Amino acid sequence: MPVGAHATVEGEGLRLVGMVADLSGDPLIRGEASGPLRASDPPEAAALGILLAEDLLARGAGPILDRVRAFLRAQAGRGTRPPAGGSADAAGNGTPA
């Protein structure tokens, strides 16, 4: 699944960067969310992740993920999948990472 996320602690805050891409790499939707980091409140960090996910979905990540899921279901039905870390074109030809 062509999705990624990265979290960094910056001072007293947490910064999340996430992305969703089509199997071809285009389109690629990237977003960020930041907020205070409190060790006593882990749900606050989870809420940042939800905020980022909702932002990506609002900007078009849902249809991209639907296409990727459909492709993977079709490949699973044929007993093939793209190589781990690689991608596949519409014909199911995998390319290494």
FENMO-V550584 format. One line per field, one symbol per residue. ss: DSSP state (H for helix, E for strand, L for the rest). psi: psi as a letter, one per 40 degrees, with the letter a starting at -180 (. if undefined). burial: # if it has 24 or more other C-alpha atoms within 12 Angstrom, else .. A space follows every 50 residues. Layout:
# FENMO-V550584
ss->???
psi->???
burial->???
This chain:
# FENMO-V550584
ss->LLEEEEEEEELLEEEEEEEEELLLLLLEEEEEEEEELLLLLHHHHHHHHH HHHHHHHHHHHHHHHHHHHHHHHHHHHLLLLLLLLLEELLLLLEELL
psi->hgiiihhihhbeihhhhiihiideehihhiiiiiiihhdegddddddddd ddddddddeedddddddddddddddddeeiiiiheaiiadeehihi.
burial->###..........###########...##########.......#..##. .##..#....#..##..#..##........##....##...#.....
